[in-house]
Amino acid sequence: MSKTVLILGGSFGGLHVAHALLKKNIKDVKVILVSKNTHFFWNLASVRAIIPGQIKDEDIFKPLESALSRYPAESWELVIGTATEADFDAKTVGITLADGAARTIPFDQLVLATGARTNPDAPWKAPGSYEQALAALHATSAGVANAQHIVVGGAGGTGIEVAGELGYEYGKTKEIVLLCAGDKLANGHSVAASAASELAKLNVTIKYNARVVEVRPSADNDNKTVVVLANGETVTTDLYLPTTGQVPNTDYIPARFLSGEGDSATAAGTVVVDEFLRVAGTQNVWACGDVVSKPRAGFFITQKQAASVAKNVEATLAGQQPAVAKGPPADIFACAVGRGRGVGRINNSIKLPSFVVWLSKGRNLAIPMLKGYIDGSIA
Ligand SMILES: Cc1cc2nc3c(=O)[nH]c(=O)nc-3n(C[C@H](O)[C@H](O)[C@H](O)COP(=O)(O)OP(=O)(O)OC[C@H]3O[C@@H](n4cnc5c(N)ncnc54)[C@H](O)[C@@H]3O)c2cc1C
């Protein structure tokens, strides 16, 4: 009888696992990919896509159907919907389909790849439908075009990149302010000083010890936003762009499978996995990417985890033992700072020259790699 591998989430993790399994053409196995969006989103480029005229929608959004349709029709199914409840004992997942109808999908093997969303909402991830993701990007881009004063909240990797893109395009014509919660960028990471120096070259003002506690519309002017800081200070701006946090998309997963508390690298509520990336306490549920966020949320980590999960699902289907999951050989952190330069490091000790970061990331935000997620060569 045919077995079902159910994959939840059609982004870097989920699509990678789907390709890896479908390429093997495993006999009597059907892969069902559940995605809220009809399209795969190259979110690494969202920071530049908010600058009007820089990136075309069709260059960073590609239909998932075009990725899966290269495999035999009977071996896969794409379900556009949201996983709303999961019962790992009964081996079923409840889905609310895009048209509001409910469907319960039984599985033999389940892969959780529902990632994490920004908190508060921002266009750096696609937590809803394709149409909602496009609308969020377009609205932000229009806001950027109209604003004279822009505040970026949060000075981690995304905040540095957003401020860098704005500074590169508008540093001489608009006021760009980056709010940093502590006294160093990127949580005091080794790239902090070089990122600050690169942003200064782009006329970005960095405000340190500026933790955002509230954002509200201005009482005096409908078009302005007031950003309230922990020290009571307020900053009034035309546009506030938050990059302050991520929340794992795990609302549909029973709490006993989730981490109770977060740490400096991970939000609370991520999925707890063992060394095989199997959800702790299960035999046939696996997880990869930002839904796990260990050792941290990252694209290269997601890639490696997806490859391991696919191998372990395949082994388990064949009645074999899973293998310990492998991570990337080195932890690379690279931040584009505008369209001309960047900062980065390998393993927190080796500094990457600006030119190398520009060449590997900043020049095109790695958009050419998107092709591999559609033609399957990534897996
Ligand atoms: C601006 C930015 C730049 C980045 N740059 C880098 C970088 O240079 N290097 C790096 O290593 N990492 C980078 N990252 C991190 C990288 O984007 C993530 O690690 C990656 O997106 C993780 O992929 P994922 O598949 O695990 O999850 P996600 O990309 O979060 O995707 C999860 C998918 O699941 C869907 N989903 C959610 N809930 C449900 C549900 N209940 N049912 C069905 N589907 C659901 C979502 O809609 C989404 O499509 C960057 C992140 C941002 C925001």
The ligand as an SDF file (V2000), in Angstrom:
LIG
                    3D

 53 58  0  0  0  0  0  0  0  0999 V2000
   15.5340   39.4290    5.6070 C   0  0  0  0  0  0  0  0  0  0  0  0
   16.1450   38.1000    5.9190 C   0  0  0  0  0  0  0  0  0  0  0  0
   17.3890   37.7740    5.4190 C   0  0  0  0  0  0  0  0  0  0  0  0
   17.9570   36.5460    5.7170 C   0  0  0  0  0  0  0  0  0  0  0  0
   19.2070   36.2820    5.2510 N   0  0  0  0  0  0  0  0  0  0  0  0
   19.7920   35.1310    5.6000 C   0  0  0  0  0  0  0  0  0  0  0  0
   21.1270   34.8500    5.2020 C   0  0  0  0  0  0  0  0  0  0  0  0
   21.7890   35.6480    4.5370 O   0  0  0  0  0  0  0  0  0  0  0  0
   21.6810   33.6910    5.5790 N   0  0  0  0  0  0  0  0  0  0  0  0
   21.0080   32.7840    6.3420 C   0  0  0  0  0  0  0  0  0  0  0  0
   21.5660   31.7410    6.6900 O   0  0  0  0  0  0  0  0  0  0  0  0
   19.7170   32.9970    6.6970 N   0  0  0  0  0  0  0  0  0  0  0  0
   19.1090   34.1440    6.3680 C   0  0  0  0  0  0  0  0  0  0  0  0
   17.8180   34.3740    6.7560 N   0  0  0  0  0  0  0  0  0  0  0  0
   17.0800   33.3150    7.4570 C   0  0  0  0  0  0  0  0  0  0  0  0
   16.2730   32.4490    6.4660 C   0  0  0  0  0  0  0  0  0  0  0  0
   15.3550   33.2510    5.7860 O   0  0  0  0  0  0  0  0  0  0  0  0
   15.5470   31.3520    7.2180 C   0  0  0  0  0  0  0  0  0  0  0  0
   16.4650   30.5800    7.9130 O   0  0  0  0  0  0  0  0  0  0  0  0
   14.7080   30.4820    6.2720 C   0  0  0  0  0  0  0  0  0  0  0  0
   13.6580   31.2450    5.7490 O   0  0  0  0  0  0  0  0  0  0  0  0
   14.1350   29.2670    6.9880 C   0  0  0  0  0  0  0  0  0  0  0  0
   13.3460   28.5400    6.0890 O   0  0  0  0  0  0  0  0  0  0  0  0
   12.1680   27.5820    6.6090 P   0  0  0  0  0  0  0  0  0  0  0  0
   11.7260   26.7950    5.4210 O   0  0  0  0  0  0  0  0  0  0  0  0
   12.5960   26.8460    7.8110 O   0  0  0  0  0  0  0  0  0  0  0  0
   11.0050   28.5420    7.1340 O   0  0  0  0  0  0  0  0  0  0  0  0
   10.2790   29.8120    6.5400 P   0  0  0  0  0  0  0  0  0  0  0  0
   11.0830   30.4410    5.4600 O   0  0  0  0  0  0  0  0  0  0  0  0
    9.8760   30.6160    7.7160 O   0  0  0  0  0  0  0  0  0  0  0  0
    8.9820   29.2300    5.8270 O   0  0  0  0  0  0  0  0  0  0  0  0
    7.9580   28.5580    6.4910 C   0  0  0  0  0  0  0  0  0  0  0  0
    6.8150   28.3460    5.5170 C   0  0  0  0  0  0  0  0  0  0  0  0
    5.7710   27.6370    6.1770 O   0  0  0  0  0  0  0  0  0  0  0  0
    4.5330   28.2980    5.9670 C   0  0  0  0  0  0  0  0  0  0  0  0
    3.6580   28.0270    7.1140 N   0  0  0  0  0  0  0  0  0  0  0  0
    3.6780   28.5980    8.3320 C   0  0  0  0  0  0  0  0  0  0  0  0
    2.7390   28.0700    9.1300 N   0  0  0  0  0  0  0  0  0  0  0  0
    2.1150   27.1290    8.3880 C   0  0  0  0  0  0  0  0  0  0  0  0
    1.0520   26.2380    8.6610 C   0  0  0  0  0  0  0  0  0  0  0  0
    0.4650   26.1850    9.8580 N   0  0  0  0  0  0  0  0  0  0  0  0
    0.6390   25.4120    7.6650 N   0  0  0  0  0  0  0  0  0  0  0  0
    1.2460   25.4350    6.4400 C   0  0  0  0  0  0  0  0  0  0  0  0
    2.2660   26.2640    6.1350 N   0  0  0  0  0  0  0  0  0  0  0  0
    2.6810   27.0910    7.0930 C   0  0  0  0  0  0  0  0  0  0  0  0
    4.9100   29.7640    5.8380 C   0  0  0  0  0  0  0  0  0  0  0  0
    3.8830   30.4750    5.1720 O   0  0  0  0  0  0  0  0  0  0  0  0
    6.1980   29.6520    5.0300 C   0  0  0  0  0  0  0  0  0  0  0  0
    5.9220   29.5500    3.6610 O   0  0  0  0  0  0  0  0  0  0  0  0
   17.2480   35.6100    6.5020 C   0  0  0  0  0  0  0  0  0  0  0  0
   15.9900   35.9340    7.0070 C   0  0  0  0  0  0  0  0  0  0  0  0
   15.4370   37.1630    6.7270 C   0  0  0  0  0  0  0  0  0  0  0  0
   14.0890   37.5060    7.3060 C   0  0  0  0  0  0  0  0  0  0  0  0
  1  2  1  0
  2  3  1  0
  2 52  2  0
  3  4  2  0
  4  5  1  0
  4 50  1  0
  5  6  2  0
  6  7  1  0
  6 13  1  0
  7  8  2  0
  7  9  1  0
  9 10  1  0
 10 11  2  0
 10 12  1  0
 12 13  2  0
 13 14  1  0
 14 15  1  0
 14 50  1  0
 15 16  1  0
 16 17  1  0
 16 18  1  0
 18 19  1  0
 18 20  1  0
 20 21  1  0
 20 22  1  0
 22 23  1  0
 23 24  1  0
 24 25  2  0
 24 26  1  0
 24 27  1  0
 27 28  1  0
 28 29  2  0
 28 30  1  0
 28 31  1  0
 31 32  1  0
 32 33  1  0
 33 34  1  0
 33 48  1  0
 34 35  1  0
 35 36  1  0
 35 46  1  0
 36 37  1  0
 36 45  1  0
 37 38  2  0
 38 39  1  0
 39 40  1  0
 39 45  2  0
 40 41  1  0
 40 42  2  0
 42 43  1  0
 43 44  2  0
 44 45  1  0
 46 47  1  0
 46 48  1  0
 48 49  1  0
 50 51  2  0
 51 52  1  0
 52 53  1  0
M  END
$$$$
